[in-house]
Amino acid sequence: MVQRQREFDGDLRQLKTMRAFLREVLHPSGYGEPVASNELSQLELALTEAASNIILHSEQDQQDRSISLTIELEDDQVCVLLRHKGKPFDPELVAAPLFDGTRENGFGLYLIRQCVDEVQYRQDDQGRCLMRLVLKRNQRHKGEDHGARG
């Protein structure tokens, strides 16, 4: 297993750097079978949505607005972990998005769940919020519905 971690400021301007870090870790440079481009795109979108939500909704009043990003690459899956000291998040309290345009919220979580196979939220042993995104490798095929379990 390959595991790399990096700290980022809780700032929307860091999203590009976070995506670059993800691509760097998942680049086929001797870590095993390369991650397919469609899998990488899905992970980039899920990471962008998750980090954006943390920055915009969870860390607004925090002095320490850092986000710890850990990427774990295994033969059968990629795990993206985001840790922060912001407000905890309960996905059960988010209403499902309405596609008729009458409500603007809920789309970020919906997109994340469409991009990855597992989405988990909890607090770690140090009281930090943890969001865990898991993509099962080589199991997504073009044209199939991939609603994720959260």
C-alpha atoms as one frame of an Amber mdcrd trajectory, in Angstrom:
protein
   0.000   0.000   0.000   1.149   3.523  -0.800   0.126   6.208   1.680   0.951
   9.902   1.360  -0.261  12.778   3.509  -0.074  16.545   3.183  -1.500  19.549
   5.035  -3.344  22.310   3.180  -4.746  25.659   4.222  -8.539  25.676   4.404
  -8.796  28.013   1.443 -10.606  27.486  -1.853  -7.436  28.548  -3.678  -5.840
  25.302  -2.409  -8.244  23.053  -4.384  -6.013  23.057  -7.463  -2.996  22.074
  -5.338  -5.016  19.311  -3.644  -5.967  17.864  -7.045  -2.320  18.058  -8.158
  -1.274  16.163  -5.014  -3.883  13.481  -5.752  -2.629  13.117  -9.337   0.987
  12.992  -8.115   0.256  10.143  -5.692  -1.828   8.194  -8.200   0.556   8.705
 -11.126   1.910   5.387 -12.395   5.453   5.861 -11.161   6.227   2.471  -9.753
   3.331   2.209  -7.281   1.688  -0.682  -9.070  -1.072  -0.707 -11.659  -1.903
   2.821 -12.820  -5.210   4.377 -11.855  -7.478   4.638 -14.898  -8.114   8.162
 -16.152 -11.867   7.900 -15.521 -11.195   6.792 -11.931  -8.803   9.689 -11.429
 -11.409  12.132 -12.800 -14.037  10.754 -10.429 -11.685  11.081  -7.464 -10.718
  14.629  -8.438 -14.370  15.688  -8.578 -15.190  13.978  -5.265 -12.133  15.552
  -3.593 -12.996  19.009  -4.948 -16.596  18.803  -3.724 -15.640  17.396  -0.319
 -12.878  19.932   0.338 -15.077  22.794  -0.899 -17.837  21.768   1.479 -15.392
  21.590   4.387 -13.959  25.020   3.594 -17.303  26.736   2.952 -19.508  25.100
   5.570 -17.427  23.541   8.312 -14.434  25.775   8.957 -15.980  29.254   8.758
 -15.311  30.249  12.380 -12.194  28.134  12.992  -8.802  29.676  13.722  -6.988
  26.562  12.469  -8.499  26.121   9.026  -6.113  23.427   7.831  -7.145  20.248
   6.067  -5.055  17.106   6.259  -5.324  15.125   3.022  -4.233  11.480   3.004
  -4.236   9.345  -0.133  -4.025   5.568   0.235  -3.467   3.494  -2.891  -4.027
  -0.245  -2.749  -4.349  -2.815  -5.511  -8.141  -2.888  -5.265  -9.061   0.601
  -4.055  -8.083   4.228  -3.534  -8.982   5.918  -0.272  -9.042   9.713   0.150
  -9.147  10.921   3.758  -9.822  14.535   4.710  -9.317  15.550   8.350 -10.162
  18.965   9.790 -11.083  20.669  13.052 -14.322  22.199  11.781 -17.907  21.453
  12.673 -18.998  17.807  12.389 -21.234  16.944   9.454 -24.205  14.583   9.441
 -25.105  13.600   5.862 -28.490  12.351   7.064 -29.497  15.975   7.715 -28.894
  16.985   4.096 -31.988  16.834   1.933 -31.619  15.072  -1.388 -31.137  17.502
  -4.271 -34.105  18.508  -6.372 -33.351  18.510 -10.062 -36.167  20.918 -10.904
 -34.151  23.935  -9.753 -36.288  24.774  -6.722 -33.506  24.086  -4.208 -29.804
  24.764  -4.560 -28.287  22.583  -1.836 -27.538  18.872  -1.636 -25.786  18.586
  -4.986 -22.242  18.366  -3.580 -22.990  15.274  -1.504 -24.933  13.799  -4.413
 -21.949  14.296  -6.751 -19.529  12.805  -4.247 -21.718   9.714  -3.867 -21.902
   9.319  -7.648 -18.107   9.473  -7.963 -17.012   7.037  -5.255 -18.200   3.724
  -3.851 -18.118   4.619  -0.149 -18.508   7.883   1.752 -18.048   7.895   5.526
 -18.126  10.698   8.092 -16.933  10.407  11.670 -14.642  11.956  14.261 -11.195
  10.505  14.865  -9.570   9.791  18.252  -8.329  13.394  18.458 -11.782  14.910
  17.883 -11.063  15.962  14.303 -13.713  15.446  11.659 -12.861  12.725   9.172
 -14.364  12.278   5.732 -13.373   9.038   3.992 -13.946   8.525   0.266 -13.284
   5.092  -1.242 -13.179   4.185  -4.906 -13.017   0.473  -5.708 -10.580   0.104
  -8.584 -11.434  -1.476 -11.909 -15.066  -2.059 -10.905 -16.670   0.894 -12.657
 -17.570   0.457 -16.278 -18.764   3.090 -18.674 -22.544   3.267 -19.000 -23.404
   1.658 -15.654 -25.189   3.406 -12.798 -22.782   3.808  -9.884 -24.777   5.226
  -7.016 -22.556   4.977  -3.970 -23.450   3.814  -0.575 -22.866   6.460   2.062
